[in-house]
Amino acid sequence: ADPCNWADMMEATYTDALLVMHRGEVLFEHFGGVMSPLQPHIAMSVSKSFMGLMAATMVAQGQLDETQRVNHYLPELADSGFGDATLRQVMDMTTGIDYTENYADPAAEIWNHMRAGGVMPRPEGYGGPTHFYDYLPKVRKLGVHGEKFTYRTANTDVLGWIVARVSGMK
């Protein structure tokens, strides 16, 4: 194989952003493509594991009650599709919400979700939500909570909001 320098490796692996720290000091930063120091980067799949672990730990420590409804922790979501779901149903992604995560479908809710959070470009004249916390109350119920698992990023954002609210930390 031909030798590859660091810059070539970043290009060849489509690395969007990389930060190397040692003992609190930033040693290296790289921003490729559309990334910049101020652009949030999505970390959706891995976020689900971390957030699930944090919530499960808080349940085990008695800080969260998995049988409580979402509206107990987040009154802002009382009228949304999440309001009457339990924390456990959110943790297990068994909420019956009107939300699709079909990345091949430009009309899928995931795209509205990402535009609201600012991690996808917003079309000119966009008048929708401008933050995840503004988007989540607009998600409607479709079906019954607890019936089946469906991979939905919106559940992780609700779980993160609950963890932040109860822990007092971002």
Helices and strands as residue ranges (DSSP letters): H 6-12, E 17-22, E 25-31, H 44-60, H 70-73, G 75-77, H 87-91, H 109-117, H 132-135, G 136-138, H 153-167
